[in-house]
Amino acid sequence: MAKVSVLFFARYAELAGCSSSAVNLPTPATVSDVIARIREVFPGTQAMPPRPLAALNRRQVKHEAIVSEGDEVALLPPLSGG
Amino acid sequence: MMHLTHHRIDVADLLAAVQAPERGGTCIFLGTVRNDADVTGIEYSAYEAMTFEEIERILSEAHERWPESQVMLQHRLGLIPVGEASIAIAAAAPHRDAAFAACRYVIEEVKQRLPIWKKELHGDGSAKWVAVHDHR
């Protein structure tokens, strides 16, 4: 099992009702598995798009990226900086 | 200089960070909050740790492309009223072409890559997340 922390930002934090959480997943696991679990635990996040932008340890990654114990996955609404 | 601030951006500090006797061209870009519809201000939030790292990467990419340039940027977070700057970029180089190019490169990468979000506040008290536009 791997414990992965999950961060929500902006509108996704509103959908989740919180800004951070953690999930335990059987390994090997991917970012996609993290998101699937999050959708179960926080039903509001089912309103996120099918493939939301995601970052793993502060870098944008594809959903196929492998997650490990202690990793930080962040779910990012469409970026609008500047 | 910190890349993220919750206070008003001071352009003079940015200029001081990039100007030098050998750099004869300096370009400044300011992004300010616009009074679209009845917008009174924008609340900016960020994934701060990632934003900081991404800014460092963008600035080092600019330095690789224009090695004689020096670029600094500051992004403001929190509630920013109409007319005040949310972002300032200063780029200095020996000549103007590189200063303009480096400044342009940094703002375009910022728009694509920084995990920052805007919530517009309206005069009637409502608020809404800004959808992504690519107005240039």
Backbone of each chain as ProteinMPNN parsed JSONL, in Angstrom:
{"seq_chain_A": "MAKVSVLFFARYAELAGCSSSAVNLPTPATVSDVIARIREVFPGTQAMPPRPLAALNRRQVKHEAIVSEGDEVALLPPLSGG", "coords_chain_A": {"N_chain_A": [[0.845, -1.197, 0.0], [0.369, 2.299, -0.629], [0.624, 5.463, 0.825], [-0.694, 8.464, -0.149], [-0.591, 11.943, -0.36], [-3.098, 14.379, -1.093], [-3.871, 17.311, -2.807], [-6.168, 19.983, -3.166], [-7.261, 22.635, -5.238], [-8.563, 25.994, -5.633], [-11.511, 26.008, -7.539], [-11.773, 23.245, -7.384], [-11.204, 22.69, -4.753], [-13.415, 23.737, -3.573], [-15.342, 21.982, -4.598], [-14.512, 19.588, -3.432], [-14.734, 20.254, -0.807], [-12.711, 20.623, 0.919], [-9.187, 21.334, 1.357], [-7.095, 19.588, 1.394], [-6.165, 16.107, 1.541], [-5.751, 12.554, 2.081], [-4.918, 9.447, 0.553], [-4.991, 5.863, 0.638], [-3.53, 3.431, -1.315], [-3.443, 0.311, -3.099], [-0.331, -0.912, -4.331], [1.205, -1.494, -7.603], [0.398, 1.967, -8.211], [-1.279, 4.637, -9.925], [-1.497, 8.15, -10.874], [-3.981, 8.375, -11.968], [-5.366, 6.366, -10.596], [-5.376, 7.5, -8.061], [-7.051, 9.699, -8.502], [-9.425, 8.405, -9.172], [-10.06, 7.208, -6.717], [-10.368, 9.48, -5.172], [-12.658, 10.572, -6.3], [-14.523, 8.779, -5.36], [-14.408, 9.141, -2.59], [-14.874, 11.84, -2.182], [-17.634, 12.929, -3.249], [-18.423, 15.308, -4.499], [-16.327, 15.935, -6.165], [-16.771, 14.591, -8.455], [-17.701, 16.274, -10.301], [-15.524, 17.346, -11.468], [-13.569, 17.619, -14.518], [-13.179, 14.779, -16.811], [-10.439, 14.222, -17.116], [-8.643, 15.837, -15.196], [-6.151, 18.458, -14.863], [-3.072, 17.489, -13.417], [-0.62, 17.441, -10.822], [2.427, 15.979, -9.759], [4.29, 15.822, -6.968], [4.821, 18.566, -7.309], [5.197, 18.967, -10.037], [3.762, 19.115, -13.275], [2.069, 16.263, -14.486], [1.288, 13.321, -16.502], [-1.679, 11.28, -16.322], [-0.945, 8.686, -16.144], [1.301, 8.503, -14.648], [3.332, 6.992, -12.138], [2.621, 6.629, -8.693], [4.087, 6.908, -5.426], [4.71, 5.873, -2.0], [4.243, 8.547, 0.219], [4.175, 10.503, -1.703], [2.991, 13.598, -3.249], [0.071, 14.529, -4.635], [-1.482, 16.857, -6.714], [-4.513, 18.383, -7.641], [-5.456, 20.299, -10.292], [-7.332, 23.013, -11.29], [-8.137, 24.524, -14.547], [-5.404, 26.541, -15.498], [-4.88, 29.957, -14.57], [-3.075, 32.093, -14.269], [-1.222, 35.234, -13.991]], "CA_chain_A": [[0.0, 0.0, 0.0], [1.085, 3.582, -0.622], [-0.179, 6.595, 1.296], [-0.4, 9.61, -1.015], [-1.386, 13.113, 0.02], [-3.791, 14.965, -2.242], [-4.197, 18.729, -2.605], [-7.196, 20.539, -4.063], [-7.124, 24.087, -5.335], [-9.569, 26.833, -6.282], [-12.85, 25.428, -7.63], [-11.767, 21.84, -6.972], [-11.266, 22.669, -3.288], [-14.83, 23.947, -3.235], [-16.062, 20.742, -4.907], [-14.132, 18.568, -2.452], [-15.108, 20.696, 0.532], [-11.496, 20.735, 1.734], [-8.046, 21.637, 0.49], [-6.132, 18.48, 1.343], [-6.605, 14.817, 2.07], [-4.768, 11.509, 1.786], [-5.538, 8.171, 0.189], [-4.142, 4.668, 0.663], [-3.813, 2.659, -2.523], [-2.557, -0.828, -3.352], [0.674, -0.587, -5.359], [1.536, -0.163, -8.119], [-0.749, 2.848, -8.421], [-0.992, 5.802, -10.773], [-2.263, 9.361, -10.591], [-5.355, 8.055, -12.351], [-5.967, 5.612, -9.477], [-5.609, 8.47, -6.983], [-8.221, 10.508, -8.849], [-10.612, 7.543, -9.074], [-10.375, 7.057, -5.3], [-10.861, 10.772, -4.697], [-14.051, 10.743, -6.757], [-15.379, 7.973, -4.477], [-14.41, 9.661, -1.212], [-15.438, 13.2, -2.223], [-18.534, 12.863, -4.416], [-18.462, 16.591, -5.196], [-15.262, 16.026, -7.179], [-17.199, 13.961, -9.712], [-17.961, 17.369, -11.245], [-14.281, 17.698, -12.177], [-13.558, 16.997, -15.849], [-12.696, 13.389, -16.78], [-8.978, 14.177, -16.948], [-8.177, 17.14, -14.698], [-4.701, 18.655, -14.766], [-2.552, 16.962, -12.154], [0.816, 17.592, -10.563], [2.992, 15.003, -8.829], [5.451, 16.454, -6.327], [4.969, 19.942, -7.818], [5.412, 19.049, -11.489], [2.621, 18.563, -14.014], [2.306, 14.91, -15.011], [0.153, 12.623, -17.101], [-2.375, 10.454, -15.331], [-0.326, 7.362, -16.089], [2.489, 8.564, -13.779], [3.285, 6.103, -10.969], [2.759, 7.308, -7.4], [4.738, 6.104, -4.386], [4.493, 6.275, -0.61], [4.713, 9.882, 0.583], [4.045, 11.475, -2.802], [1.964, 14.638, -3.155], [-0.656, 14.728, -5.902], [-2.327, 18.049, -6.665], [-5.492, 18.465, -8.731], [-5.366, 21.708, -10.671], [-8.265, 23.557, -12.285], [-7.426, 25.2, -15.639], [-4.538, 27.577, -14.929], [-5.232, 31.304, -15.038], [-2.172, 33.074, -13.654], [-0.797, 36.391, -14.778]], "C_chain_A": [[0.881, 1.248, 0.0], [0.129, 4.654, -0.118], [0.258, 7.832, 0.518], [-1.227, 10.791, -0.533], [-1.935, 13.776, -1.239], [-4.167, 16.408, -1.889], [-5.238, 19.163, -3.633], [-7.046, 22.049, -4.075], [-8.352, 24.715, -5.995], [-10.923, 26.11, -6.35], [-12.866, 23.969, -7.164], [-11.785, 21.72, -5.448], [-12.706, 22.889, -2.835], [-15.637, 22.668, -3.489], [-15.779, 19.67, -3.862], [-14.614, 18.942, -1.054], [-13.916, 20.77, 1.467], [-10.333, 20.998, 0.787], [-6.99, 20.543, 0.485], [-6.722, 17.235, 1.965], [-5.474, 13.822, 1.827], [-5.518, 10.248, 1.417], [-4.502, 7.06, 0.321], [-4.519, 3.806, -0.522], [-2.898, 1.442, -2.587], [-1.575, -0.468, -4.472], [0.766, -1.735, -6.368], [0.266, 0.657, -8.375], [-0.312, 4.048, -9.246], [-1.795, 7.013, -10.287], [-3.743, 9.107, -10.911], [-6.08, 7.29, -11.236], [-6.273, 6.547, -8.303], [-6.899, 9.239, -7.261], [-9.503, 9.677, -8.739], [-11.026, 7.39, -7.61], [-10.958, 8.362, -4.738], [-12.325, 10.983, -5.104], [-15.016, 9.929, -5.892], [-15.542, 8.644, -3.107], [-15.074, 11.037, -1.135], [-16.37, 13.304, -3.427], [-18.614, 14.177, -5.18], [-17.44, 16.683, -6.311], [-15.62, 15.282, -8.461], [-17.531, 15.024, -10.75], [-16.676, 17.86, -11.918], [-14.331, 17.067, -13.569], [-12.974, 15.583, -15.771], [-11.182, 13.3, -16.549], [-8.463, 15.539, -16.475], [-6.655, 17.235, -14.754], [-4.241, 18.143, -13.413], [-1.064, 17.236, -12.052], [1.225, 16.515, -9.565], [4.271, 15.618, -8.276], [5.835, 17.756, -7.04], [5.428, 20.027, -9.273], [4.2, 18.448, -12.178], [2.992, 17.217, -14.599], [1.067, 14.403, -15.732], [-0.457, 11.695, -16.051], [-1.785, 9.067, -15.185], [0.885, 7.343, -15.149], [2.276, 7.701, -12.532], [3.44, 6.924, -9.686], [3.353, 6.338, -6.373], [4.399, 6.667, -3.014], [5.055, 7.681, -0.366], [4.597, 10.92, -0.515], [2.913, 12.464, -2.53], [1.347, 14.829, -4.543], [-1.535, 15.96, -5.736], [-3.248, 18.052, -7.87], [-5.721, 19.934, -9.042], [-6.467, 22.092, -11.655], [-7.473, 24.23, -13.42], [-6.676, 26.426, -15.11], [-4.945, 28.95, -15.444], [-4.368, 32.379, -14.381], [-1.894, 34.254, -14.558], [-1.628, 37.613, -14.451]], "O_chain_A": [[1.983, 1.254, 0.55], [-1.015, 4.75, -0.563], [1.433, 8.2, 0.526], [-2.432, 10.659, -0.321], [-1.318, 13.737, -2.303], [-4.707, 16.681, -0.817], [-5.195, 18.769, -4.799], [-6.743, 22.665, -3.053], [-9.065, 24.089, -6.779], [-11.425, 25.649, -5.325], [-13.864, 23.508, -6.611], [-12.324, 20.753, -4.91], [-13.158, 22.308, -1.847], [-16.508, 22.313, -2.696], [-16.677, 18.935, -3.452], [-14.871, 18.073, -0.221], [-14.081, 20.958, 2.672], [-10.476, 20.898, -0.431], [-6.081, 20.567, -0.345], [-7.635, 17.289, 2.788], [-4.377, 14.203, 1.419], [-6.621, 10.005, 1.906], [-3.304, 7.28, 0.141], [-5.691, 3.485, -0.716], [-1.735, 1.506, -2.19], [-1.944, 0.197, -5.44], [0.429, -2.865, -6.015], [-0.789, 0.115, -8.707], [0.86, 4.423, -9.264], [-2.651, 6.902, -9.409], [-4.632, 9.576, -10.2], [-7.256, 7.535, -10.967], [-7.299, 6.406, -7.636], [-7.735, 9.409, -6.373], [-10.533, 10.168, -8.278], [-12.216, 7.438, -7.297], [-11.901, 8.353, -3.947], [-13.123, 11.514, -4.331], [-16.169, 10.316, -5.703], [-16.637, 8.709, -2.548], [-15.747, 11.361, -0.156], [-15.946, 13.719, -4.505], [-18.848, 14.17, -6.388], [-17.638, 17.408, -7.286], [-14.874, 15.328, -9.44], [-17.633, 14.723, -11.94], [-16.726, 18.688, -12.828], [-15.052, 16.092, -13.782], [-12.343, 15.229, -14.775], [-10.71, 12.396, -15.861], [-7.909, 16.303, -17.266], [-5.958, 16.222, -14.699], [-4.914, 18.327, -12.399], [-0.345, 17.261, -13.051], [0.474, 16.18, -8.649], [5.213, 15.898, -9.018], [7.005, 18.007, -7.331], [5.982, 21.043, -9.692], [3.667, 17.425, -11.749], [4.083, 17.041, -15.14], [-0.028, 14.95, -15.607], [0.165, 11.374, -15.038], [-2.081, 8.354, -14.226], [1.437, 6.276, -14.882], [1.192, 7.68, -11.95], [4.292, 7.808, -9.609], [3.151, 5.126, -6.442], [3.879, 7.774, -2.882], [6.203, 7.965, -0.706], [4.888, 12.095, -0.29], [2.02, 12.222, -1.72], [2.02, 15.235, -5.491], [-2.246, 16.095, -4.741], [-2.823, 17.761, -8.988], [-6.125, 20.713, -8.179], [-6.523, 21.539, -12.754], [-6.277, 24.48, -13.273], [-7.233, 27.239, -14.373], [-5.31, 29.099, -16.61], [-4.862, 33.436, -13.988], [-2.277, 34.273, -15.727], [-1.408, 38.681, -15.022]]}, "seq_chain_B": "MMHLTHHRIDVADLLAAVQAPERGGTCIFLGTVRNDADVTGIEYSAYEAMTFEEIERILSEAHERWPESQVMLQHRLGLIPVGEASIAIAAAAPHRDAAFAACRYVIEEVKQRLPIWKKELHGDGSAKWVAVHDHR", "coords_chain_B": {"N_chain_B": [[14.839, 38.606, -3.998], [11.387, 37.98, -3.395], [9.293, 35.784, -5.256], [6.594, 35.625, -4.983], [4.015, 37.558, -3.581], [1.95, 39.084, -1.075], [1.425, 41.663, -1.046], [1.286, 45.039, -2.397], [2.845, 45.373, -5.554], [6.147, 46.462, -6.032], [7.567, 48.207, -8.463], [9.999, 49.473, -8.654], [11.69, 47.961, -7.056], [11.9, 45.638, -8.583], [13.166, 46.635, -10.861], [15.597, 47.393, -9.754], [16.623, 44.923, -9.27], [17.35, 43.916, -11.741], [18.708, 45.754, -13.338], [21.817, 46.943, -14.661], [25.073, 48.354, -15.334], [26.001, 47.323, -17.791], [23.745, 46.586, -19.125], [21.734, 47.851, -21.421], [19.123, 48.005, -22.218], [15.894, 47.921, -20.961], [12.947, 46.272, -20.153], [9.619, 46.42, -19.104], [6.884, 44.564, -18.019], [3.57, 44.887, -17.005], [0.836, 43.353, -15.534], [-2.438, 44.209, -14.987], [-5.395, 44.394, -12.945], [-8.432, 44.316, -14.591], [-11.371, 46.322, -15.32], [-13.553, 44.683, -16.177], [-16.965, 44.202, -17.088], [-18.777, 44.405, -14.137], [-16.653, 44.098, -12.44], [-14.9, 44.306, -9.419], [-12.621, 43.546, -8.241], [-10.038, 41.01, -8.1], [-9.596, 37.86, -6.696], [-6.715, 36.208, -6.089], [-5.405, 32.948, -6.028], [-3.047, 30.342, -5.234], [-1.059, 27.41, -5.886], [1.326, 27.437, -3.963], [3.938, 26.404, -3.474], [4.547, 24.936, -5.781], [4.233, 26.929, -7.684], [6.326, 28.674, -7.056], [8.569, 27.051, -7.662], [8.139, 26.647, -10.37], [8.322, 29.222, -11.41], [11.03, 29.7, -10.927], [12.094, 27.848, -12.717], [11.171, 28.874, -15.179], [12.459, 31.365, -15.26], [15.107, 30.512, -15.335], [15.14, 29.242, -17.778], [14.747, 31.427, -19.475], [17.117, 32.722, -19.022], [18.915, 30.917, -20.111], [18.251, 31.115, -22.811], [18.664, 33.813, -23.418], [21.468, 34.707, -22.585], [22.776, 36.996, -21.665], [20.899, 38.442, -20.454], [18.875, 39.651, -17.704], [16.264, 38.672, -15.749], [13.409, 39.312, -13.778], [10.6, 38.415, -11.807], [7.486, 39.153, -10.244], [4.643, 37.906, -8.682], [1.504, 38.79, -7.521], [-0.624, 37.758, -4.853], [-3.863, 36.997, -3.362], [-6.506, 39.358, -2.564], [-6.904, 41.613, -5.154], [-7.439, 44.866, -6.087], [-9.249, 46.489, -8.816], [-7.205, 47.94, -11.289], [-4.802, 47.697, -9.983], [-1.585, 46.031, -10.0], [-1.229, 42.595, -10.813], [0.82, 41.094, -11.672], [4.276, 41.585, -12.328], [6.937, 41.968, -14.55], [10.336, 42.345, -15.084], [12.789, 42.839, -17.471], [16.091, 42.978, -18.361], [18.696, 43.709, -20.647], [21.679, 43.728, -22.736], [20.858, 44.959, -25.139], [17.8, 46.182, -26.743], [16.281, 44.245, -28.189], [16.697, 41.676, -27.048], [15.8, 42.205, -24.485], [13.046, 42.769, -24.803], [12.278, 40.297, -25.944], [12.892, 38.4, -23.969], [11.254, 39.22, -21.889], [8.729, 38.882, -23.036], [8.778, 36.119, -23.466], [8.779, 35.156, -20.823], [6.286, 36.091, -19.738], [4.478, 34.727, -21.387], [5.033, 32.03, -20.793], [4.409, 32.025, -18.081], [1.634, 32.37, -18.196], [0.89, 29.925, -19.259], [1.837, 28.023, -17.469], [1.893, 28.526, -14.634], [0.507, 27.475, -11.553], [-1.974, 29.054, -10.711], [-4.939, 30.732, -9.72], [-7.91, 32.615, -10.495], [-10.474, 34.455, -8.947], [-13.182, 36.287, -9.749], [-14.518, 39.216, -8.322], [-17.604, 40.755, -8.001], [-19.532, 43.824, -8.331], [-22.077, 43.455, -7.277], [-21.725, 41.768, -5.213], [-21.428, 39.125, -5.864], [-19.38, 36.283, -6.846], [-17.059, 34.773, -9.064], [-15.301, 32.014, -10.536], [-12.669, 32.495, -12.809], [-12.896, 31.656, -16.157], [-10.743, 30.076, -18.558], [-9.082, 32.216, -20.721], [-7.53, 33.2, -23.751], [-6.618, 35.817, -24.336], [-4.473, 38.118, -25.847]], "CA_chain_B": [[13.45, 39.081, -4.058], [10.405, 36.888, -3.403], [8.498, 35.75, -6.488], [5.169, 35.735, -4.639], [3.804, 38.529, -2.512], [0.551, 39.424, -0.799], [1.383, 43.125, -0.961], [1.385, 45.773, -3.653], [4.143, 45.157, -6.21], [6.968, 47.67, -6.168], [8.326, 48.057, -9.706], [11.37, 49.948, -8.433], [12.477, 46.836, -6.531], [12.185, 44.752, -9.712], [14.181, 47.294, -11.69], [16.887, 47.333, -9.062], [17.122, 43.546, -9.326], [17.795, 43.508, -13.079], [19.501, 46.736, -14.077], [23.266, 46.967, -14.447], [25.666, 49.265, -16.323], [26.185, 46.705, -19.114], [22.441, 46.281, -19.732], [21.257, 49.138, -21.9], [17.698, 47.958, -22.545], [15.082, 47.306, -19.901], [11.549, 46.168, -20.546], [8.761, 46.05, -17.97], [5.497, 44.209, -18.306], [2.685, 44.872, -15.851], [-0.532, 42.896, -15.748], [-3.266, 44.83, -13.947], [-6.772, 43.906, -12.889], [-9.281, 45.1, -15.49], [-12.735, 46.543, -14.824], [-14.54, 43.984, -17.014], [-18.328, 44.203, -16.524], [-18.782, 45.149, -12.873], [-15.607, 43.517, -11.588], [-14.287, 45.267, -8.496], [-11.3, 43.038, -7.876], [-9.846, 39.578, -8.339], [-8.909, 37.127, -5.627], [-5.762, 35.261, -6.686], [-4.888, 31.91, -5.147], [-1.992, 29.595, -5.928], [-0.333, 26.286, -5.298], [2.479, 28.324, -3.846], [5.236, 25.702, -3.578], [4.789, 24.615, -7.193], [4.382, 28.189, -8.414], [7.681, 29.173, -6.831], [9.519, 26.234, -8.419], [7.91, 26.844, -11.814], [8.891, 30.536, -11.746], [12.486, 29.533, -10.996], [12.418, 27.15, -13.974], [10.93, 29.78, -16.31], [13.526, 32.375, -15.286], [16.377, 29.947, -15.797], [15.023, 29.019, -19.228], [14.977, 32.725, -20.135], [18.549, 33.025, -18.936], [19.612, 30.062, -21.087], [17.992, 31.617, -24.169], [19.263, 35.152, -23.563], [22.407, 34.599, -21.456], [23.22, 38.28, -21.129], [19.752, 39.138, -19.863], [18.513, 39.389, -16.313], [14.808, 38.835, -15.682], [12.827, 39.069, -12.458], [9.151, 38.588, -11.827], [6.761, 39.04, -8.993], [3.207, 37.71, -8.845], [0.8, 39.101, -6.28], [-1.742, 36.871, -4.514], [-4.851, 37.611, -2.468], [-7.471, 40.239, -3.243], [-6.267, 42.737, -5.847], [-8.474, 45.733, -6.645], [-9.109, 46.956, -10.199], [-6.191, 48.973, -11.522], [-3.503, 47.358, -9.382], [-0.882, 44.977, -10.738], [-1.161, 41.229, -10.293], [2.128, 40.555, -12.04], [5.24, 42.497, -12.941], [8.141, 41.317, -15.058], [11.348, 43.28, -15.578], [13.837, 42.149, -18.216], [17.148, 43.887, -18.817], [19.678, 43.04, -21.504], [22.529, 44.752, -23.344], [20.117, 45.679, -26.173], [16.357, 46.07, -26.544], [15.664, 43.037, -28.754], [16.731, 40.592, -26.06], [14.978, 42.574, -23.327], [11.643, 42.521, -25.172], [12.05, 38.865, -26.189], [12.927, 37.67, -22.699], [10.054, 39.621, -21.152], [7.601, 38.222, -23.7], [8.883, 34.685, -23.198], [8.408, 34.876, -19.431], [4.844, 36.245, -19.494], [3.734, 33.66, -22.067], [5.201, 30.793, -20.02], [3.632, 32.215, -16.853], [0.217, 32.142, -18.509], [0.675, 28.507, -19.547], [2.394, 27.037, -16.534], [1.803, 28.746, -13.185], [-0.747, 27.013, -10.934], [-2.59, 30.205, -10.055], [-6.341, 30.827, -10.136], [-8.537, 33.916, -10.246], [-11.905, 34.52, -8.685], [-13.636, 37.674, -9.936], [-15.51, 39.718, -7.38], [-18.461, 41.709, -8.712], [-20.121, 44.901, -7.541], [-23.299, 43.015, -6.587], [-21.368, 40.855, -4.125], [-21.219, 37.756, -6.335], [-17.992, 35.942, -7.185], [-17.027, 33.622, -9.983], [-13.988, 31.591, -11.019], [-12.422, 32.949, -14.177], [-12.615, 30.621, -17.145], [-9.489, 30.389, -19.224], [-9.121, 32.925, -22.003], [-6.172, 33.445, -24.229], [-6.476, 37.15, -24.912], [-3.06, 38.51, -25.764]], "C_chain_B": [[12.498, 37.89, -4.119], [9.58, 36.957, -4.693], [7.009, 35.93, -6.211], [5.029, 36.712, -3.482], [2.307, 38.707, -2.284], [0.38, 40.936, -0.705], [1.487, 43.738, -2.349], [2.793, 45.599, -4.251], [4.873, 46.485, -6.363], [7.902, 47.501, -7.374], [9.784, 48.501, -9.516], [12.263, 48.828, -7.895], [12.856, 45.874, -7.653], [13.284, 45.342, -10.595], [15.553, 47.18, -11.055], [17.495, 45.941, -9.166], [17.685, 43.17, -10.692], [18.747, 44.499, -13.748], [20.975, 46.683, -13.683], [23.875, 47.821, -15.555], [25.796, 48.647, -17.717], [24.856, 46.392, -19.802], [21.76, 47.588, -20.114], [19.793, 49.175, -22.264], [16.941, 47.264, -21.435], [13.628, 47.389, -20.306], [10.748, 45.758, -19.32], [7.387, 45.692, -18.472], [4.732, 44.229, -16.994], [1.343, 44.318, -16.283], [-1.374, 43.474, -14.627], [-4.706, 44.326, -14.046], [-7.677, 44.883, -13.638], [-10.698, 45.237, -14.934], [-13.775, 45.943, -15.77], [-15.897, 43.991, -16.314], [-18.326, 45.0, -15.222], [-17.767, 44.554, -11.901], [-14.991, 44.617, -10.717], [-12.888, 44.832, -8.079], [-11.219, 41.564, -8.21], [-9.077, 38.99, -7.16], [-8.02, 36.075, -6.297], [-5.351, 34.238, -5.636], [-3.918, 31.046, -5.938], [-1.614, 28.338, -5.164], [1.082, 26.838, -5.135], [3.814, 27.604, -4.044], [5.561, 25.393, -5.043], [4.995, 25.885, -8.002], [5.803, 28.712, -8.272], [8.678, 28.387, -7.682], [9.385, 26.473, -9.916], [8.467, 28.204, -12.25], [10.411, 30.42, -11.864], [12.888, 28.855, -12.308], [12.254, 28.092, -15.166], [12.052, 30.822, -16.405], [14.842, 31.763, -15.734], [16.32, 29.597, -17.272], [15.292, 30.326, -19.985], [16.471, 33.051, -20.119], [19.364, 32.173, -19.899], [19.445, 30.618, -22.496], [18.651, 32.965, -24.428], [20.275, 35.317, -22.43], [22.844, 35.94, -20.88], [22.082, 39.058, -20.462], [19.618, 38.808, -18.38], [17.018, 39.669, -16.196], [14.345, 38.536, -14.257], [11.32, 39.213, -12.578], [8.586, 38.481, -10.437], [5.282, 38.896, -9.319], [2.561, 37.987, -7.499], [-0.362, 38.139, -6.092], [-2.669, 37.58, -3.531], [-5.761, 38.526, -3.268], [-6.761, 41.449, -3.846], [-7.353, 43.594, -6.484], [-8.202, 46.1, -8.1], [-8.04, 48.04, -10.269], [-4.84, 48.664, -10.901], [-2.915, 46.142, -10.078], [-0.95, 43.637, -10.018], [0.192, 40.614, -10.614], [2.988, 41.651, -12.627], [6.459, 41.687, -13.342], [9.088, 42.414, -15.505], [12.438, 42.461, -16.246], [14.84, 43.186, -18.698], [18.177, 43.089, -19.592], [20.564, 44.125, -22.119], [21.772, 45.596, -24.373], [18.628, 45.341, -26.103], [15.743, 44.784, -27.079], [15.592, 41.919, -27.718], [15.852, 40.918, -24.857], [13.497, 42.317, -23.624], [11.363, 41.023, -25.291], [11.995, 38.092, -24.877], [11.672, 37.974, -21.882], [8.826, 38.903, -21.72], [7.596, 36.723, -23.412], [8.354, 34.373, -21.797], [6.904, 35.03, -19.219], [4.054, 35.135, -20.184], [3.851, 32.338, -21.312], [4.415, 30.858, -18.712], [2.167, 31.858, -17.094], [-0.079, 30.652, -18.697], [0.927, 27.612, -18.34], [2.172, 27.288, -15.053], [0.457, 28.277, -12.629], [-1.34, 28.102, -10.04], [-4.005, 30.337, -10.609], [-6.935, 32.158, -9.7], [-10.013, 33.732, -9.944], [-12.311, 35.982, -8.776], [-14.677, 38.031, -8.897], [-16.292, 40.834, -8.078], [-19.108, 42.703, -7.745], [-21.361, 44.482, -6.768], [-23.01, 41.998, -5.481], [-21.149, 39.423, -4.579], [-19.747, 37.549, -6.7], [-18.004, 34.773, -8.14], [-15.6, 33.315, -10.427], [-13.833, 32.005, -12.475], [-12.135, 31.751, -15.064], [-11.359, 31.034, -17.894], [-9.74, 31.086, -20.546], [-7.692, 33.022, -22.491], [-6.126, 34.764, -24.983], [-5.022, 37.546, -24.801], [-2.907, 40.0, -25.798]], "O_chain_B": [[12.768, 36.909, -4.811], [9.218, 38.038, -5.159], [6.252, 36.337, -7.092], [5.814, 36.698, -2.534], [1.502, 38.504, -3.192], [-0.684, 41.427, -0.329], [1.742, 43.05, -3.337], [3.795, 45.671, -3.539], [4.292, 47.492, -6.767], [8.885, 46.761, -7.32], [10.689, 47.959, -10.15], [13.444, 48.751, -8.233], [13.972, 45.356, -7.688], [14.205, 44.643, -11.019], [16.545, 46.906, -11.73], [18.716, 45.783, -9.153], [18.429, 42.196, -10.795], [19.512, 44.117, -14.634], [21.325, 46.415, -12.533], [23.26, 47.995, -16.607], [25.712, 49.36, -18.718], [24.852, 45.971, -20.959], [21.276, 48.331, -19.26], [19.258, 50.237, -22.584], [17.296, 46.162, -21.016], [13.141, 48.432, -20.742], [11.148, 44.857, -18.582], [6.792, 46.426, -19.26], [5.177, 43.666, -15.995], [0.774, 44.76, -17.281], [-1.074, 43.265, -13.451], [-5.158, 43.892, -15.105], [-7.694, 46.084, -13.372], [-11.167, 44.386, -14.178], [-14.754, 46.599, -16.124], [-15.976, 43.809, -15.099], [-17.911, 46.159, -15.212], [-17.997, 44.514, -10.692], [-14.618, 45.688, -11.195], [-12.079, 45.641, -7.625], [-12.221, 40.943, -8.562], [-8.071, 39.531, -6.701], [-8.507, 35.175, -6.981], [-4.995, 34.589, -4.512], [-3.961, 31.021, -7.168], [-1.826, 28.23, -3.956], [1.919, 26.727, -6.031], [4.713, 28.127, -4.702], [6.695, 25.565, -5.488], [5.833, 25.922, -8.903], [6.413, 29.143, -9.25], [9.532, 28.976, -8.345], [10.378, 26.501, -10.644], [9.023, 28.322, -13.342], [11.01, 30.972, -12.787], [13.881, 29.227, -12.933], [13.097, 28.111, -16.063], [12.536, 31.123, -17.497], [15.617, 32.411, -16.437], [17.342, 29.648, -17.956], [15.978, 30.33, -21.007], [17.012, 33.589, -21.085], [20.373, 32.626, -20.44], [20.386, 30.597, -23.289], [19.138, 33.225, -25.529], [19.991, 35.981, -21.433], [23.243, 36.009, -19.718], [22.271, 40.173, -19.975], [20.171, 37.828, -17.883], [16.56, 40.769, -16.506], [14.841, 37.609, -13.616], [10.824, 40.031, -13.352], [9.138, 37.807, -9.567], [4.732, 39.652, -10.12], [3.008, 37.487, -6.467], [-1.012, 37.749, -7.062], [-2.323, 38.608, -2.95], [-5.784, 38.477, -4.498], [-6.101, 42.211, -3.14], [-8.108, 43.11, -7.328], [-7.063, 46.029, -8.562], [-7.978, 48.933, -9.424], [-3.84, 49.292, -11.248], [-3.632, 45.332, -10.665], [-0.76, 43.544, -8.805], [0.656, 39.717, -9.909], [2.501, 42.534, -13.333], [6.948, 40.844, -12.591], [8.683, 43.322, -16.232], [12.953, 41.506, -15.665], [14.475, 44.155, -19.365], [18.494, 41.95, -19.249], [20.24, 45.31, -22.035], [22.004, 46.8, -24.479], [18.235, 44.349, -25.489], [14.785, 44.274, -26.498], [14.547, 41.294, -27.539], [15.232, 40.028, -24.274], [12.784, 41.727, -22.813], [10.343, 40.534, -24.804], [11.141, 37.223, -24.702], [11.101, 37.081, -21.257], [7.995, 38.386, -20.974], [6.549, 36.133, -23.148], [7.576, 33.437, -21.613], [6.295, 34.176, -18.575], [3.067, 34.649, -19.634], [2.87, 31.602, -21.203], [3.825, 29.865, -18.287], [1.546, 31.145, -16.306], [-1.156, 30.174, -18.342], [0.301, 26.561, -18.203], [2.253, 26.344, -14.267], [-0.598, 28.629, -13.156], [-1.227, 28.075, -8.814], [-4.252, 30.093, -11.79], [-6.535, 32.746, -8.695], [-10.708, 32.956, -10.6], [-11.855, 36.816, -7.993], [-15.597, 37.259, -8.623], [-15.706, 41.74, -8.67], [-19.216, 42.467, -6.541], [-21.677, 45.065, -5.731], [-23.931, 41.436, -4.887], [-20.73, 38.583, -3.783], [-18.981, 38.503, -6.841], [-18.852, 33.886, -8.044], [-14.798, 34.219, -10.663], [-14.763, 31.875, -13.27], [-11.257, 30.938, -14.774], [-10.961, 32.199, -17.867], [-10.508, 30.61, -21.382], [-6.752, 32.931, -21.701], [-5.657, 34.828, -26.12], [-4.399, 37.329, -23.762], [-1.787, 40.507, -25.738]]}, "name": "protein", "num_of_chains": 2, "seq": "MAKVSVLFFARYAELAGCSSSAVNLPTPATVSDVIARIREVFPGTQAMPPRPLAALNRRQVKHEAIVSEGDEVALLPPLSGGMMHLTHHRIDVADLLAAVQAPERGGTCIFLGTVRNDADVTGIEYSAYEAMTFEEIERILSEAHERWPESQVMLQHRLGLIPVGEASIAIAAAAPHRDAAFAACRYVIEEVKQRLPIWKKELHGDGSAKWVAVHDHR"}
